Amino acid sequence: MVVITSVVGITGGKELTVEIVELMSGMEDRGWQARANCMGVDPDLFFPERGASTREAKEVCRGCVAREDCLEYALDNGEKFGIWGGMSERERRRLRRARAIERRAQAS
């Protein structure tokens, strides 16, 4: 979806029209972000250095009403880094593999 907004103003006696084009592809499905516990939390918490603890980030995710949506977003979009839906990169890889095995088994 493309949203075009015209902004009109007068500067120096001349009319100024500016068109702002926003590409909103996929944004309509991301209303979950507004409900997420992580809103307003430092994003660096969810992208810890290699080997650093993920405990604090996962604690923010615990009980979040948007947790499943967040996790599915990460899985659907191949997010390789950070804590999404309360899961680390490694945990998401395991989940992807398990789902792939399940799909193959159902297809047989």
C-alpha positions as CSV (number, residue, x, y, z in Angstrom):
1,M,0.0,0.0,0.0
2,V,1.3,3.5,-0.8
3,V,0.2,6.6,1.1
4,I,0.6,9.9,-0.5
5,T,0.2,13.0,1.6
6,S,0.4,16.6,0.2
7,V,1.6,19.3,2.5
8,V,0.9,22.8,1.4
9,G,2.4,25.9,2.9
10,I,3.3,29.4,2.0
11,T,6.9,30.6,2.3
12,G,8.3,33.9,1.0
13,G,4.9,34.6,-0.8
14,K,5.2,31.3,-2.8
15,E,2.9,28.4,-2.4
16,L,4.9,25.3,-1.5
17,T,3.5,21.8,-2.1
18,V,5.4,18.7,-0.9
19,E,4.3,15.2,-1.6
20,I,5.3,12.7,1.0
21,V,5.2,9.1,-0.2
22,E,5.3,6.4,2.4
23,L,5.7,2.7,1.4
24,M,3.5,0.9,3.9
25,S,4.1,-2.6,2.7
26,G,3.3,-5.0,5.6
27,M,2.7,-2.2,8.1
28,E,-1.0,-2.8,8.3
29,D,-0.3,-6.1,9.9
30,R,2.1,-4.7,12.5
31,G,-0.4,-3.0,14.9
32,W,0.9,-5.6,17.5
33,Q,3.9,-3.4,18.0
34,A,1.8,-0.7,19.7
35,R,0.7,-3.2,22.3
36,A,4.1,-4.7,22.9
37,N,5.8,-4.6,26.3
38,C,9.0,-3.5,24.6
39,M,7.6,-0.1,23.5
40,G,9.7,2.5,25.1
41,V,12.4,0.1,26.2
42,D,16.0,0.6,24.9
43,P,16.2,-1.6,21.7
44,D,19.8,-2.5,22.6
45,L,18.4,-4.7,25.3
46,F,17.0,-7.0,22.6
47,F,20.3,-7.2,20.6
48,P,22.8,-8.3,23.2
49,E,26.5,-8.8,22.4
50,R,27.5,-12.4,21.5
51,G,27.6,-14.4,24.7
52,A,25.8,-11.8,26.8
53,S,22.7,-12.6,28.8
54,T,19.3,-12.5,27.1
55,R,17.5,-12.8,30.5
56,E,16.4,-9.2,30.8
57,A,15.1,-9.0,27.2
58,K,13.2,-12.3,27.7
59,E,11.7,-10.9,31.0
60,V,10.3,-8.0,29.1
61,C,8.7,-10.4,26.6
62,R,7.2,-12.7,29.4
63,G,3.5,-12.1,29.6
64,C,3.5,-9.7,26.6
65,V,0.2,-9.7,24.7
66,A,2.0,-9.3,21.4
67,R,4.6,-12.1,22.0
68,E,3.1,-14.5,19.5
69,D,2.7,-11.8,16.8
70,C,6.3,-10.6,17.4
71,L,7.7,-14.1,17.1
72,E,5.7,-14.9,13.9
73,Y,6.9,-11.6,12.4
74,A,10.5,-12.6,13.1
75,L,10.0,-16.0,11.6
76,D,8.1,-14.8,8.6
77,N,10.7,-12.1,7.9
78,G,13.8,-14.2,8.6
79,E,15.1,-12.0,11.5
80,K,18.5,-13.4,12.2
81,F,19.5,-11.2,15.1
82,G,18.0,-10.2,18.5
83,I,15.3,-11.4,20.8
84,W,11.9,-11.6,19.1
85,G,8.8,-13.0,20.8
86,G,10.9,-14.0,23.8
87,M,13.2,-16.2,21.7
88,S,16.9,-15.9,20.8
89,E,18.3,-16.5,17.3
90,R,19.2,-20.1,18.2
91,E,15.8,-20.8,19.6
92,R,14.1,-19.4,16.5
93,R,16.3,-21.6,14.3
94,R,15.3,-24.7,16.3
95,L,11.6,-23.7,16.0
96,R,11.9,-23.2,12.2
97,R,13.5,-26.6,11.8
98,A,10.9,-28.3,14.0
99,R,8.1,-26.6,12.0
100,A,9.7,-27.7,8.7
101,I,10.0,-31.3,9.9
102,E,6.3,-31.2,11.0
103,R,5.2,-29.8,7.6
104,R,7.2,-32.5,5.7
105,A,5.6,-35.2,8.0
106,Q,2.1,-33.9,7.3
107,A,2.8,-33.8,3.6
108,S,3.8,-37.5,3.5
